[in-house]
Amino acid sequence: MNALEALIVRRIRAAGPITMADYMAEALGHPVHGYYMRGDPFGRAGDFTTAPEISQMFGELVGLWCVDTWRRMGAPGRAVLVELGPGRGTLMADALRAIAVDPAARAALDPHLVETSPALAAVQRARLAGAGATWHTGIGTVPEGPMVAIANELFDALPVRQVERTPAGWRERMVGVGPDGRLTVALAPAATAAAMLVPASLRDAPSGAVAEMAPAALVLADALARRVAARVGAALIVDFGDETPAGRPTLQAVRGHARAEPLADPGEADLAAAVDFGALARAAREAGAAAWGPVPQGRFLHALGLGLRAERLRRRAAPEQAAAIDVAVRRLAAPEGMGTLFKALAIAHPALGTPAGFAGAAPTESPC
């Protein structure tokens, strides 16, 4: 039993079982032992690899998306470029390099990074030295005004609550202490407030179905939508998930690029759950914004010019580098890679029209 599990066990024995969301918040964000507070988990030497770490092409294409969005906004002389959950700062560095192709856009877009981990913020500052970036621990301190926001593989790490359909109704899956003194999952004996959050599509699901809800994700989607609806702007969300809830638990742990047990060794493995893009889109609509997508990541990247960018890089590449570029394209965009598992959703001011990469996607706009 590691130090964080011992702390959680003591908490449960003192006050009773905790929700899965509370467990995730502790495992990922405990100020001392939390997974993202401990250091750099990315890349081959870490536990998982994100799209920006696979290839510079991902961040460059996102940067071009930001330029196109800024132009659709009327090319304001000053706008905030926000990345939430910036990892190592790789995406922002690559995006800024692409944005600089349009000097006016680079001069106008002021980079801001929202990061809760001091360890990762230090890595980002080193990567983005000289970029004129500003750091925040929450979106609430990001300056007001026109905004272009990016969130890549952030929403899947926001805490989820789980409720299971039983013959007696919906019961929340809680984290408690088993007979062996270790953390275990057990159903709450009576209905909790989480039962009220079950999506309409699952309310009549059969016994054994599990609904996962991420209240923090809806709050963040609402905040982004209100900002882009009040002051012209857009937000791009890229993550793994689908348009409708799965009806089963999707919470997973990854350690050393392999699946792990979510309740084992908290703070030593990444935790993530599939994003309910439909719920995010509804939250955006209710806040007065338009939502576009989700569209598969592969389709999104190809629409932005992934094939053309890869071809340009190949022209200057040695044979082994060209082969690596081909591998990166497949990992980012092919169905057997991230191409269909990961999706892109745009939340935008209704007047901006169809965002780049979302042609053919049905918009879902607020009636307001």
Secondary structure as the mmCIF struct_conf table of DSSP 4:
data_model
#
loop_
_struct_conf.conf_type_id
_struct_conf.id
_struct_conf.beg_label_comp_id
_struct_conf.beg_label_asym_id
_struct_conf.beg_label_seq_id
_struct_conf.end_label_comp_id
_struct_conf.end_label_asym_id
_struct_conf.end_label_seq_id
HELX_RH_AL_P HELX_RH_AL_P1 ALA A 3 ALA A 15
STRN STRN1 ILE A 18 THR A 19
HELX_RH_AL_P HELX_RH_AL_P2 MET A 20 GLY A 29
TURN_TY1_P TURN_TY1_P1 PRO A 31 HIS A 33
HELX_RH_3T_P HELX_RH_3T_P1 TYR A 35 MET A 37
BEND BEND1 ARG A 38 GLY A 39
STRN STRN2 PHE A 42 PHE A 42
BEND BEND2 GLY A 43 GLY A 43
TURN_TY1_P TURN_TY1_P2 ARG A 44 ALA A 45
BEND BEND3 GLY A 46 ASP A 47
STRN STRN3 PHE A 48 PHE A 48
HELX_RH_AL_P HELX_RH_AL_P3 ALA A 51 ILE A 54
HELX_RH_AL_P HELX_RH_AL_P4 GLN A 56 ARG A 72
TURN_TY1_P TURN_TY1_P3 MET A 73 GLY A 74
BEND BEND4 GLY A 77 ARG A 78
STRN STRN4 ALA A 79 LEU A 84
BEND BEND5 GLY A 85 GLY A 85
TURN_TY1_P TURN_TY1_P4 GLY A 87 ARG A 88
BEND BEND6 GLY A 89 GLY A 89
HELX_RH_AL_P HELX_RH_AL_P5 THR A 90 ILE A 99
TURN_TY1_P TURN_TY1_P5 ALA A 100 VAL A 101
BEND BEND7 ASP A 102 ASP A 102
HELX_RH_AL_P HELX_RH_AL_P6 PRO A 103 ALA A 108
STRN STRN5 LEU A 109 VAL A 114
HELX_RH_AL_P HELX_RH_AL_P7 PRO A 118 ARG A 127
TURN_TY1_P TURN_TY1_P6 LEU A 128 GLY A 130
BEND BEND8 ALA A 131 ALA A 131
STRN STRN6 THR A 134 HIS A 136
BEND BEND9 THR A 137 GLY A 138
HELX_RH_3T_P HELX_RH_3T_P2 ILE A 139 THR A 141
BEND BEND10 VAL A 142 VAL A 142
HELX_LH_PP_P HELX_LH_PP_P1 PRO A 143 PRO A 143
BEND BEND11 GLU A 144 PRO A 146
STRN STRN7 MET A 147 ASN A 152
BEND BEND12 GLU A 153 GLU A 153
HELX_RH_3T_P HELX_RH_3T_P3 PHE A 155 ALA A 157
BEND BEND13 LEU A 158 LEU A 158
STRN STRN8 ARG A 161 THR A 166
TURN_TY1_P TURN_TY1_P7 PRO A 167 ALA A 168
STRN STRN9 GLY A 169 VAL A 177
TURN_TY1_P TURN_TY1_P8 PRO A 179 ASP A 180
BEND BEND14 GLY A 181 ARG A 182
STRN STRN10 LEU A 183 LEU A 187
BEND BEND15 PRO A 189 ALA A 190
HELX_RH_3T_P HELX_RH_3T_P4 ALA A 193 LEU A 197
HELX_RH_3T_P HELX_RH_3T_P5 ALA A 200 LEU A 202
TURN_TY1_P TURN_TY1_P9 ARG A 203 ASP A 204
HELX_LH_PP_P HELX_LH_PP_P2 ALA A 205 PRO A 206
TURN_TY1_P TURN_TY1_P10 SER A 207 GLY A 208
STRN STRN11 VAL A 210 MET A 213
HELX_RH_AL_P HELX_RH_AL_P8 PRO A 215 ALA A 230
TURN_TY1_P TURN_TY1_P11 ARG A 231 VAL A 232
STRN STRN12 GLY A 233 ASP A 242
BEND BEND16 GLU A 243 THR A 244
BEND BEND17 GLY A 247 ARG A 248
STRN STRN13 GLN A 252 ARG A 255
TURN_TY1_P TURN_TY1_P12 GLY A 256 HIS A 257
STRN STRN14 ALA A 258 ALA A 260
TURN_TY1_P TURN_TY1_P13 PRO A 262 LEU A 263
BEND BEND18 ALA A 264 ASP A 265
TURN_TY1_P TURN_TY1_P14 PRO A 266 GLY A 267
BEND BEND19 GLU A 268 ALA A 269
STRN STRN15 ASP A 270 ALA A 272
STRN STRN16 VAL A 275 ASP A 276
HELX_RH_AL_P HELX_RH_AL_P9 PHE A 277 GLU A 286
TURN_TY1_P TURN_TY1_P15 ALA A 287 GLY A 288
STRN STRN17 ALA A 290 PRO A 296
HELX_RH_AL_P HELX_RH_AL_P10 GLN A 297 LEU A 304
TURN_TY1_P TURN_TY1_P16 GLY A 305 GLY A 305
HELX_RH_AL_P HELX_RH_AL_P11 LEU A 306 ARG A 315
TURN_TY1_P TURN_TY1_P17 ARG A 316 ARG A 316
BEND BEND20 ALA A 317 ALA A 317
HELX_RH_AL_P HELX_RH_AL_P12 PRO A 319 ALA A 333
BEND BEND21 ALA A 334 ALA A 334
TURN_TY1_P TURN_TY1_P18 PRO A 335 LEU A 341
STRN STRN18 PHE A 342 ALA A 348
HELX_RH_3T_P HELX_RH_3T_P6 PRO A 350 LEU A 352
BEND BEND22 THR A 354 THR A 354
HELX_LH_PP_P HELX_LH_PP_P3 PRO A 355 PRO A 355
TURN_TY1_P TURN_TY1_P19 ALA A 356 GLY A 357
TURN_TY1_P TURN_TY1_P20 ALA A 359 GLY A 360
HELX_LH_PP_P HELX_LH_PP_P4 ALA A 361 ALA A 362
STRN STRN19 PRO A 363 GLU A 365
#
